[in-house]
Amino acid sequence: MDLDELAAALARCEAFAVIVVTVGSAANPLLAGRYGMICPPAPTEELLATRLRERLEEHAAGAGEDDTAPADLLARAERVADREEVRNAVGLKDLRPAEAEVFASLLAGHVLGDVSRDALLDGCRSLAAVQAQEWFAGVDRALTARPAEAERGDRNPGRSGTATLFHPVAFRIALAVLGGASHSAVAAAAHLLTWELSVQSDPDSTRPARCSATTRKPTGRSRVPNSPKARSRWTGTRCRPG
């Protein structure tokens, strides 16, 4: 999609549009451009309470008058969410909106008797696992794509932009390992890991890369935050061949 053309078409109609893109490989180029901006998610506790109330009220609307009141069910669900085993199973302090939706559905199902304790804990554990998969997703699909030179029939096709391809995931790995360290330490580790991955993937055309953060300019000994929501602000980095 050409965002300049879309903006011009909307301007001619005196209209506007909001395109929501989840954090990931597709969001990085948008955040680096003039149209992108970070939209902080709603606070986890408020979002979870709202989604729980909605699900329990929906159940009460279709149930008989003898069923437990939604307010009592909500209080019970909040007590379940505050159990140590449930908090440990979730493993995340802050939940993204989609994760809060899933957690609310699990809690509502549990207090209504539709979700067992084991199923509740298994569902809670899946939240962090899915987030980790999304955090590192994208490079495997890009690596399986045929280089453009191969499509044109070149004898020795190379993979152009290998460093650009690998740097986002290298930065994520460095951030996962060194979260809370100085930005310069994380950036240096990501730079070295980008080069190493590029050499392994395309040794013939890989050169050292010069990497620079594009979403935030560090000053002094700035440190990378540990929060998942805050970390997303630090992943929009670029890397280009030297």
Contacts in CASP RR format, 6 or more apart in sequence:
PFRMAT RR
TARGET T0000
AUTHOR 0000-0000-0000
METHOD contacts of the structure
MODEL  1
MDLDELAAALARCEAFAVIVVTVGSAANPLLAGRYGMICPPAPTEELLAT
RLRERLEEHAAGAGEDDTAPADLLARAERVADREEVRNAVGLKDLRPAEA
EVFASLLAGHVLGDVSRDALLDGCRSLAAVQAQEWFAGVDRALTARPAEA
ERGDRNPGRSGTATLFHPVAFRIALAVLGGASHSAVAAAAHLLTWELSVQ
SDPDSTRPARCSATTRKPTGRSRVPNSPKARSRWTGTRCRPG
3 35 0 8 1.000
6 17 0 8 1.000
7 35 0 8 1.000
10 16 0 8 1.000
10 17 0 8 1.000
20 39 0 8 1.000
21 27 0 8 1.000
21 30 0 8 1.000
22 96 0 8 1.000
22 98 0 8 1.000
22 134 0 8 1.000
23 232 0 8 1.000
23 235 0 8 1.000
24 134 0 8 1.000
24 135 0 8 1.000
24 137 0 8 1.000
24 168 0 8 1.000
24 235 0 8 1.000
25 137 0 8 1.000
25 138 0 8 1.000
25 139 0 8 1.000
25 168 0 8 1.000
28 168 0 8 1.000
28 235 0 8 1.000
28 236 0 8 1.000
28 237 0 8 1.000
30 36 0 8 1.000
31 37 0 8 1.000
31 38 0 8 1.000
31 214 0 8 1.000
31 215 0 8 1.000
31 236 0 8 1.000
32 214 0 8 1.000
32 215 0 8 1.000
32 236 0 8 1.000
32 238 0 8 1.000
38 232 0 8 1.000
38 233 0 8 1.000
40 229 0 8 1.000
41 47 0 8 1.000
41 94 0 8 1.000
41 96 0 8 1.000
41 97 0 8 1.000
41 229 0 8 1.000
42 97 0 8 1.000
44 93 0 8 1.000
44 94 0 8 1.000
44 95 0 8 1.000
44 100 0 8 1.000
47 95 0 8 1.000
47 97 0 8 1.000
47 100 0 8 1.000
48 81 0 8 1.000
48 95 0 8 1.000
48 100 0 8 1.000
48 103 0 8 1.000
48 104 0 8 1.000
49 74 0 8 1.000
49 78 0 8 1.000
51 100 0 8 1.000
51 101 0 8 1.000
51 104 0 8 1.000
51 105 0 8 1.000
52 74 0 8 1.000
52 77 0 8 1.000
52 78 0 8 1.000
52 104 0 8 1.000
52 107 0 8 1.000
52 108 0 8 1.000
53 70 0 8 1.000
53 74 0 8 1.000
54 104 0 8 1.000
55 104 0 8 1.000
55 105 0 8 1.000
55 108 0 8 1.000
55 109 0 8 1.000
56 70 0 8 1.000
56 73 0 8 1.000
56 74 0 8 1.000
56 77 0 8 1.000
56 108 0 8 1.000
56 111 0 8 1.000
56 112 0 8 1.000
57 70 0 8 1.000
59 67 0 8 1.000
59 70 0 8 1.000
59 73 0 8 1.000
59 108 0 8 1.000
59 112 0 8 1.000
60 67 0 8 1.000
60 69 0 8 1.000
60 70 0 8 1.000
60 73 0 8 1.000
73 108 0 8 1.000
73 111 0 8 1.000
73 112 0 8 1.000
76 111 0 8 1.000
77 107 0 8 1.000
77 108 0 8 1.000
77 110 0 8 1.000
77 111 0 8 1.000
80 86 0 8 1.000
80 107 0 8 1.000
80 110 0 8 1.000
80 111 0 8 1.000
80 120 0 8 1.000
81 87 0 8 1.000
81 103 0 8 1.000
81 107 0 8 1.000
85 121 0 8 1.000
86 120 0 8 1.000
86 121 0 8 1.000
86 124 0 8 1.000
89 120 0 8 1.000
89 121 0 8 1.000
89 123 0 8 1.000
89 124 0 8 1.000
89 125 0 8 1.000
90 103 0 8 1.000
90 124 0 8 1.000
90 125 0 8 1.000
90 127 0 8 1.000
90 128 0 8 1.000
91 124 0 8 1.000
91 127 0 8 1.000
91 128 0 8 1.000
92 99 0 8 1.000
92 127 0 8 1.000
92 128 0 8 1.000
92 131 0 8 1.000
92 228 0 8 1.000
93 227 0 8 1.000
93 228 0 8 1.000
94 227 0 8 1.000
94 228 0 8 1.000
94 229 0 8 1.000
95 103 0 8 1.000
95 127 0 8 1.000
96 131 0 8 1.000
96 228 0 8 1.000
96 229 0 8 1.000
99 127 0 8 1.000
99 130 0 8 1.000
99 131 0 8 1.000
102 123 0 8 1.000
102 126 0 8 1.000
102 127 0 8 1.000
103 124 0 8 1.000
103 127 0 8 1.000
106 115 0 8 1.000
106 119 0 8 1.000
106 120 0 8 1.000
106 123 0 8 1.000
106 124 0 8 1.000
107 120 0 8 1.000
109 115 0 8 1.000
110 116 0 8 1.000
110 117 0 8 1.000
110 120 0 8 1.000
131 228 0 8 1.000
135 172 0 8 1.000
135 176 0 8 1.000
136 169 0 8 1.000
136 172 0 8 1.000
136 173 0 8 1.000
138 169 0 8 1.000
139 165 0 8 1.000
139 166 0 8 1.000
139 168 0 8 1.000
139 169 0 8 1.000
142 165 0 8 1.000
143 165 0 8 1.000
143 201 0 8 1.000
146 157 0 8 1.000
147 157 0 8 1.000
147 158 0 8 1.000
147 159 0 8 1.000
147 160 0 8 1.000
148 157 0 8 1.000
148 160 0 8 1.000
149 156 0 8 1.000
149 157 0 8 1.000
149 158 0 8 1.000
149 160 0 8 1.000
150 157 0 8 1.000
156 204 0 8 1.000
158 202 0 8 1.000
158 204 0 8 1.000
158 205 0 8 1.000
159 165 0 8 1.000
159 201 0 8 1.000
159 202 0 8 1.000
159 205 0 8 1.000
160 205 0 8 1.000
161 241 0 8 1.000
162 198 0 8 1.000
162 201 0 8 1.000
162 202 0 8 1.000
162 205 0 8 1.000
162 206 0 8 1.000
163 194 0 8 1.000
163 195 0 8 1.000
163 198 0 8 1.000
163 206 0 8 1.000
163 209 0 8 1.000
163 239 0 8 1.000
163 240 0 8 1.000
163 241 0 8 1.000
164 238 0 8 1.000
164 239 0 8 1.000
164 240 0 8 1.000
166 193 0 8 1.000
166 194 0 8 1.000
166 197 0 8 1.000
166 198 0 8 1.000
166 201 0 8 1.000
166 239 0 8 1.000
167 190 0 8 1.000
167 194 0 8 1.000
167 209 0 8 1.000
167 211 0 8 1.000
167 237 0 8 1.000
167 238 0 8 1.000
167 239 0 8 1.000
168 235 0 8 1.000
168 236 0 8 1.000
168 237 0 8 1.000
169 197 0 8 1.000
170 190 0 8 1.000
170 191 0 8 1.000
170 193 0 8 1.000
170 194 0 8 1.000
170 197 0 8 1.000
171 186 0 8 1.000
171 187 0 8 1.000
171 190 0 8 1.000
171 194 0 8 1.000
171 234 0 8 1.000
171 235 0 8 1.000
171 236 0 8 1.000
171 237 0 8 1.000
172 235 0 8 1.000
173 190 0 8 1.000
173 193 0 8 1.000
174 186 0 8 1.000
174 187 0 8 1.000
174 189 0 8 1.000
174 190 0 8 1.000
174 193 0 8 1.000
175 186 0 8 1.000
175 190 0 8 1.000
175 224 0 8 1.000
175 231 0 8 1.000
175 234 0 8 1.000
175 235 0 8 1.000
177 189 0 8 1.000
178 185 0 8 1.000
178 186 0 8 1.000
178 189 0 8 1.000
178 224 0 8 1.000
179 186 0 8 1.000
179 224 0 8 1.000
179 225 0 8 1.000
179 226 0 8 1.000
179 231 0 8 1.000
180 223 0 8 1.000
180 224 0 8 1.000
180 225 0 8 1.000
180 226 0 8 1.000
181 223 0 8 1.000
181 224 0 8 1.000
182 218 0 8 1.000
182 221 0 8 1.000
182 222 0 8 1.000
182 223 0 8 1.000
182 224 0 8 1.000
183 213 0 8 1.000
183 218 0 8 1.000
183 222 0 8 1.000
183 223 0 8 1.000
183 224 0 8 1.000
183 234 0 8 1.000
184 218 0 8 1.000
184 221 0 8 1.000
186 224 0 8 1.000
186 234 0 8 1.000
187 211 0 8 1.000
187 213 0 8 1.000
187 237 0 8 1.000
190 211 0 8 1.000
190 237 0 8 1.000
191 209 0 8 1.000
191 211 0 8 1.000
191 239 0 8 1.000
194 209 0 8 1.000
194 211 0 8 1.000
194 239 0 8 1.000
195 206 0 8 1.000
195 208 0 8 1.000
195 209 0 8 1.000
198 206 0 8 1.000
198 209 0 8 1.000
199 206 0 8 1.000
207 241 0 8 1.000
207 242 0 8 1.000
208 242 0 8 1.000
209 239 0 8 1.000
209 240 0 8 1.000
209 241 0 8 1.000
209 242 0 8 1.000
210 239 0 8 1.000
210 240 0 8 1.000
210 242 0 8 1.000
211 237 0 8 1.000
211 238 0 8 1.000
211 239 0 8 1.000
211 240 0 8 1.000
212 237 0 8 1.000
212 238 0 8 1.000
213 234 0 8 1.000
213 236 0 8 1.000
213 237 0 8 1.000
214 236 0 8 1.000
214 237 0 8 1.000
214 238 0 8 1.000
215 233 0 8 1.000
215 234 0 8 1.000
215 235 0 8 1.000
215 236 0 8 1.000
215 237 0 8 1.000
216 233 0 8 1.000
216 234 0 8 1.000
224 231 0 8 1.000
224 234 0 8 1.000
225 231 0 8 1.000
225 233 0 8 1.000
225 234 0 8 1.000
END
